[in-house]
């Protein structure tokens, strides 16, 4: 499937997703739950250190589950948002 390369942890798209600057309707339920939770945490304690922690957690969720069809679709959505 084209566009299923998970963006680097340094890619700006993760920051935009975690901070809520960009929103994606994820098909992978665990991603929806995690992003909702980390956005709440980040709003309550916005620091660069927390932001990096949340980015790592979110990206790792996609890495660990990258073989699932819903995750592949969500990775494509993330990649399309970069363009």
C-alpha positions as CSV (number, residue, x, y, z in Angstrom):
1,X,0.0,0.0,0.0
2,X,1.4,3.4,-1.0
3,X,2.1,5.9,1.7
4,X,2.3,3.4,4.6
5,X,5.8,4.5,5.7
6,X,5.4,5.9,9.2
7,X,6.8,9.4,9.5
8,X,9.9,10.0,11.5
9,X,9.4,11.0,15.2
10,X,11.0,14.3,14.2
11,X,8.3,15.0,11.5
12,X,6.3,18.1,12.3
13,X,3.0,16.2,11.6
14,X,3.2,14.4,15.0
15,X,3.4,17.7,16.9
16,X,0.5,19.1,14.9
17,X,-1.6,16.0,15.7
18,X,-0.7,15.9,19.4
19,X,-1.3,19.7,19.9
20,X,-4.6,19.5,18.0
21,X,-3.4,21.8,15.2
22,X,-4.5,19.1,12.8
23,X,-7.1,16.5,13.4
24,X,-7.5,13.1,11.8
25,X,-10.5,10.8,12.1
26,X,-8.4,7.7,12.8
27,X,-10.0,4.3,12.0
28,X,-7.8,2.6,14.6
29,X,-9.8,2.9,17.8
30,X,-6.8,2.7,20.0
31,X,-5.3,5.7,18.2
32,X,-8.5,7.7,18.8
33,X,-8.4,6.9,22.5
34,X,-4.7,7.7,22.9
35,X,-4.8,11.0,21.0
36,X,-7.8,12.2,23.0
37,X,-5.9,11.3,26.2
38,X,-2.6,12.8,25.3
39,X,-4.2,16.0,24.0
40,X,-5.9,16.4,27.4
41,X,-2.6,15.8,29.2
42,X,-0.7,18.2,26.9
43,X,-3.3,21.0,27.5
44,X,-2.9,20.6,31.2
45,X,0.9,20.5,31.1
46,X,2.2,21.9,27.9
47,X,6.0,21.4,27.9
48,X,8.5,20.4,25.2
49,X,9.4,17.3,27.3
50,X,5.7,16.2,27.5
51,X,5.2,16.9,23.8
52,X,8.1,14.7,22.9
53,X,6.8,11.9,25.2
54,X,3.4,12.0,23.7
55,X,4.7,12.1,20.1
56,X,6.8,9.0,20.9
57,X,3.8,7.2,22.5
58,X,1.5,7.9,19.5
59,X,4.1,7.0,16.9
60,X,5.0,3.8,18.8
61,X,1.3,2.8,18.8
62,X,1.4,2.9,15.0
63,X,4.7,1.1,14.7
64,X,3.5,-1.7,17.0
65,X,0.3,-2.2,15.0
66,X,1.5,-1.3,11.5
67,X,0.2,-4.6,10.1
68,X,-3.4,-3.9,10.8
69,X,-5.5,-2.7,7.9
70,X,-7.0,0.2,9.9
71,X,-3.5,1.4,10.9
72,X,-2.3,1.3,7.3
73,X,-5.2,3.5,6.3
74,X,-4.4,5.9,9.2
75,X,-0.8,6.1,8.2
76,X,-1.8,7.0,4.7
77,X,-4.0,9.7,6.2
78,X,-1.1,11.1,8.2
79,X,1.2,11.0,5.1
80,X,-1.5,12.8,3.0
81,X,-1.8,15.6,5.7
82,X,1.9,16.4,5.3
83,X,1.5,17.4,1.6
